[in-house]
Amino acid sequence: MSLKKSIILIVVILLVDQISKIYVKTHFALHDSVEVFSWFKIYFIENEGMAWGTRISDFVSFVSDRSAKTFLTLFRVFAIFGIGYWLYSATVKKRAKVLILAIALIFAGALGNILDSVFYGICFGDSYAEVARFMPEQGGYDTLLHGKVVDMLYFPLFKGYLPEWIPRYGGTFFTFFDPVFNVADMAISAGFITLIVFNKKAFE
């Protein structure tokens, strides 16, 4: 897979990711949802921290949420340069196509979420109980590097109570699949799954 094809793939994923996020951000108030099918909804939430909505301060008590957010965003920015170099090196050295594809997917997904974290705070108004405006006169809802990642894809494939015989969780209400995610998350997951499934081909 050539560098040109990798760049085209990255641009396509970024466009789909950002267009979907901007549309949801400018047409939905926070926690608004639209049912597409019984098992699929567009459900607008914002992720303030790491994957699955967790925060660094949840694990390190002496770090404030804002400091943790700044550190996390800066770490992501530096990491994307590392992934970009890995992609460039793999294409120049003509590594396995499946490896280049996986890196391109991870790069596109990571960059898509980084754009939210870096710029959305200054580009959009608040979404609480209202639809956010793009570049409002009074300024965005936060500062540079403190934007929230927009998530909207929700697949509640099954909802019900777990059987009583299951230890600890028996009888509790359960939803599968509960996490809400975005196109960038899908690209990152697809890249890692590709590396795992085709490990021998990727690292021949």
C-alpha positions as CSV (number, residue, x, y, z in Angstrom):
1,M,0.0,0.0,0.0
2,S,1.6,3.3,-1.1
3,L,1.9,6.5,0.9
4,K,-0.5,8.2,-1.5
5,K,-3.2,5.6,-1.0
6,S,-2.6,5.8,2.8
7,I,-3.1,9.6,2.7
8,I,-6.3,9.3,0.7
9,L,-7.7,6.8,3.2
10,I,-6.7,9.0,6.1
11,V,-8.4,12.1,4.5
12,V,-11.6,10.1,3.8
13,I,-11.8,8.9,7.4
14,L,-11.1,12.4,8.7
15,L,-13.8,13.9,6.5
16,V,-16.4,11.4,7.5
17,D,-15.5,11.7,11.2
18,Q,-15.4,15.5,11.4
19,I,-18.5,16.0,9.2
20,S,-20.5,13.7,11.4
21,K,-19.2,15.3,14.6
22,I,-19.8,18.9,13.4
23,Y,-23.3,17.9,12.2
24,V,-24.3,16.3,15.5
25,K,-22.6,19.2,17.5
26,T,-24.6,21.8,15.6
27,H,-28.0,20.0,15.4
28,F,-28.2,18.2,18.7
29,A,-28.2,19.3,22.3
30,L,-26.2,17.2,24.7
31,H,-28.0,13.8,25.3
32,D,-30.4,14.3,22.4
33,S,-30.9,11.1,20.4
34,V,-32.6,9.9,17.2
35,E,-33.6,6.2,16.8
36,V,-32.5,4.9,13.4
37,F,-33.3,1.3,14.2
38,S,-34.3,-0.4,17.4
39,W,-30.7,-1.5,17.7
40,F,-29.0,1.7,16.5
41,K,-29.3,5.3,17.7
42,I,-27.6,8.6,17.1
43,Y,-27.0,9.7,20.7
44,F,-25.0,12.8,21.4
45,I,-22.6,12.7,24.3
46,E,-19.2,14.3,24.9
47,N,-16.1,12.5,26.2
48,E,-14.1,14.7,28.6
49,G,-11.2,12.3,29.2
50,M,-9.7,9.0,28.0
51,A,-11.4,6.0,26.4
52,W,-14.8,5.1,27.7
53,G,-15.1,8.5,29.4
54,T,-12.6,7.8,32.1
55,R,-10.3,10.5,33.5
56,I,-6.7,10.5,34.5
57,S,-7.7,12.0,37.8
58,D,-9.9,8.9,38.5
59,F,-6.6,7.0,38.9
60,V,-4.3,9.7,40.1
61,S,-6.0,11.7,42.9
62,F,-3.5,14.6,43.1
63,V,-4.0,15.6,39.5
64,S,-6.8,18.0,38.6
65,D,-9.1,17.3,35.7
66,R,-7.9,20.3,33.8
67,S,-4.2,19.5,34.2
68,A,-4.9,15.9,33.3
69,K,-6.8,17.0,30.2
70,T,-4.0,19.3,29.1
71,F,-1.4,16.5,29.7
72,L,-3.6,13.9,27.8
73,T,-4.1,16.2,24.8
74,L,-0.4,17.1,24.6
75,F,0.5,13.4,24.9
76,R,-1.9,12.6,22.0
77,V,-0.4,15.4,19.8
78,F,3.2,14.0,20.4
79,A,1.9,10.4,19.9
80,I,0.4,11.3,16.5
81,F,3.8,12.4,15.2
82,G,5.2,9.1,16.3
83,I,2.4,7.2,14.5
84,G,2.9,9.4,11.4
85,Y,6.6,8.6,11.3
86,W,5.8,4.9,11.7
87,L,3.5,5.1,8.7
88,Y,6.0,7.0,6.6
89,S,8.8,4.6,7.5
90,A,6.6,1.5,6.7
91,T,5.6,2.8,3.3
92,V,9.2,3.8,2.3
93,K,10.5,0.4,3.4
94,K,7.6,-1.3,1.6
95,R,6.4,-3.2,4.6
96,A,3.4,-5.5,4.4
97,K,0.2,-3.8,3.0
98,V,-1.8,-5.0,6.0
99,L,0.6,-3.3,8.4
100,I,0.4,0.0,6.5
101,L,-3.4,-0.2,6.3
102,A,-3.6,-0.8,10.1
103,I,-1.2,2.1,10.9
104,A,-3.2,4.4,8.5
105,L,-6.5,3.5,10.3
106,I,-5.0,4.2,13.7
107,F,-3.4,7.4,12.6
108,A,-6.7,8.7,11.1
109,G,-8.7,7.8,14.1
110,A,-6.2,9.3,16.6
111,L,-6.0,12.5,14.5
112,G,-9.8,12.8,14.3
113,N,-10.1,12.7,18.1
114,I,-7.2,15.0,18.6
115,L,-8.9,17.7,16.5
116,D,-11.8,17.6,19.0
117,S,-9.6,17.9,22.0
118,V,-7.4,20.7,20.7
119,F,-9.9,22.9,18.8
120,Y,-13.6,22.1,19.7
121,G,-13.4,24.1,23.0
122,I,-12.6,27.3,21.2
123,C,-14.7,26.6,18.0
124,F,-18.1,25.7,19.5
125,G,-20.5,27.1,22.1
126,D,-21.9,24.9,24.9
127,S,-24.2,22.0,24.2
128,Y,-26.0,21.8,27.6
129,A,-29.7,22.2,27.0
130,E,-29.1,23.9,23.7
131,V,-27.6,23.3,20.3
132,A,-24.0,24.6,20.0
133,R,-23.1,27.4,17.7
134,F,-20.0,27.4,15.6
135,M,-17.6,30.2,16.5
136,P,-20.0,32.1,18.8
137,E,-19.3,35.8,19.4
138,Q,-18.8,35.2,23.2
139,G,-16.2,32.6,22.5
140,G,-16.2,28.8,22.8
141,Y,-17.1,26.6,25.8
142,D,-13.5,26.2,26.8
143,T,-9.9,27.0,26.0
144,L,-7.4,25.5,23.5
145,L,-6.5,21.9,24.4
146,H,-9.6,21.4,26.5
147,G,-12.1,20.4,23.9
148,K,-14.4,17.4,24.4
149,V,-14.5,14.5,22.0
150,V,-17.9,14.2,20.3
151,D,-19.5,10.7,20.4
152,M,-22.7,9.7,18.7
153,L,-22.9,6.1,17.6
154,Y,-24.9,3.9,20.0
155,F,-25.8,0.3,19.4
156,P,-28.0,-1.1,22.2
157,L,-28.3,-4.5,20.6
158,F,-29.8,-6.1,23.7
159,K,-31.4,-4.8,26.8
160,G,-32.6,-7.0,29.7
161,Y,-31.9,-8.5,33.1
162,L,-29.0,-10.9,33.5
163,P,-29.8,-14.4,34.7
164,E,-29.9,-14.8,38.5
165,W,-27.3,-17.6,38.3
166,I,-24.5,-15.3,37.1
167,P,-22.3,-14.5,40.1
168,R,-22.4,-10.9,41.5
169,Y,-24.2,-9.4,38.4
170,G,-27.2,-11.8,38.3
171,G,-30.5,-10.0,38.2
172,T,-29.0,-6.6,37.2
173,F,-30.2,-4.7,34.1
174,F,-27.7,-5.1,31.2
175,T,-27.3,-3.3,27.9
176,F,-25.2,-4.7,25.1
177,F,-23.5,-2.8,23.5
178,D,-23.4,0.1,25.9
179,P,-20.5,2.4,24.9
180,V,-21.1,5.4,22.6
181,F,-18.4,6.0,20.1
182,N,-17.5,7.8,16.8
183,V,-16.0,7.2,13.4
184,A,-12.5,7.9,14.7
185,D,-12.9,5.3,17.4
186,M,-14.0,2.8,14.8
187,A,-10.9,3.4,12.7
188,I,-8.6,3.0,15.7
189,S,-10.3,-0.2,16.7
190,A,-10.2,-1.6,13.2
191,G,-6.5,-0.8,13.0
192,F,-5.7,-2.6,16.2
193,I,-7.9,-5.6,15.3
194,T,-6.2,-5.8,12.0
195,L,-2.8,-5.9,13.7
196,I,-4.0,-8.7,16.1
197,V,-5.7,-10.8,13.5
198,F,-3.1,-10.5,10.8
199,N,-0.1,-10.3,13.2
200,K,2.2,-12.7,11.2
201,K,1.5,-10.9,7.9
202,A,1.9,-7.5,9.4
203,F,5.2,-8.1,11.0
204,E,6.8,-10.6,8.6
